[in-house]
């Protein structure tokens, strides 16, 4: 066993070494864009992280990050509305006895489970970390009382690795516990002697580093119902604290974009606009210095001045010479603050564009007056298309694994009712009907409307032309593009004309 633990330690150290080139950029991103996030070697465990206000003088970039995070939260996974729907393919299967009722029951069970957990609190921080650092991770675990609970992580706290298809399948992290917490989590029997000695000291709050590694089980045998992924808790001195496993990969690792399929970490808008953010902070510092020199300029003092120079309003400074000014400005400060403000606003606009702030605040920042509702919807759909590639990756790496993991946890807990026999072996399909997903689907309405308009024009010359249009199919496509397919009655067949 000691030899196996040494292999786990070596594996973790290798993952940590491969992560090192990313850490340099993450530290800068944390300093300039998200000062309350990130955990690195120099940070104190369970300690308040100070904000470098000498560097972070302009909060506009942090506000842009908050807008993107809140926009993705409300647009993708809003707790206030339904954002996913379960169905079967083909849809005719829903007409089978009990199929629709079973699907609706599972749908409501998943929604209530997610709502009762801390998922939506965790997702807010996940989206912000994702758009700044390019990588975000949290763990979905089984709650002993039923349902799930989520454990969030911050950048620098964990290490990742991917399989041959570029999917994250290995996760490691560092956590810190006191001796009392370790005894409660792992039991007294596995603790080393120094920690057992610490348990006798009531006021000792020493934090001990614990490593966790989750990796594929190379001896996995589905017939024997083994764990597909191993989970090991150990210490750097080789002490094994706990060994277990998971049937599914429990960590949801989302990445904004990756350059190659072998990269475990991603890049995000924060990477692209880091130079602009640094420039904005430097310009803000220059502006403050100019204002300070303008209101309190450096002065030259005559040698004939007696004592200290009093620069307070109404202050008196005694001087023996009355011919020359005893105190005068060292040089004239004539800063063009208007031009500087305009340049800074241009940089702010660039940063906001990187974080899609104009997409999520379109109505608040709209400069075109008297727009109709149709024009507003069309502009919104056009802007939402810019997020298409990112949303597709989030569907694969965030939403699908989250729903799948929750479903199997509820299945093992016995919360999901037995599947009807005629549905065994069929794949349940998840459709996303969030605000952003609907905005992107709504682009299908325009060709449908144009097609109906063309049929109406031709019908003026040939009334039989409208008989070639399958209006039921057009209605179905239109309702699905608006996310209202649940209002449709399932039909036996749909002709494609």
Secondary structure by P-SEA (a helix, b strand, c coil): caaaaaaaaaaaaaaaaaaccaaaaaaaaaacccccccccccccccbbbbbcccccccaaaaaaaaaaaaaaaaaccccccccbbbbccccccccccaaaaaaaaaaaaaaaaaaacaaaaaaaaaaaaaaaccbbbbbbbbbccccbbbbbbccccccccccccccccbbbbbbbbcaaaaaaacccccccaaaaaaaaccccbbbbbbbbbbbcccccccccccccbbbbbbccccccccccccccccccccccccccccccccccccccaaaaaaaaaaaaaaaaaaaaaaaccccccccccccccccccbbbbbbccccccccccccccccaaaaaaaaaaaaaaaaaaaacccccccccccccccccaaaaaaaaaaaaaaaaaaaaaaaaccaaaaaaaaaaaaaaaccccccccccccbbbbbbbbcaaaaaaaccaaaaaaaaaaaaaaaaaaccccccccaaaaaaaaaaaaaccccccccccccccc
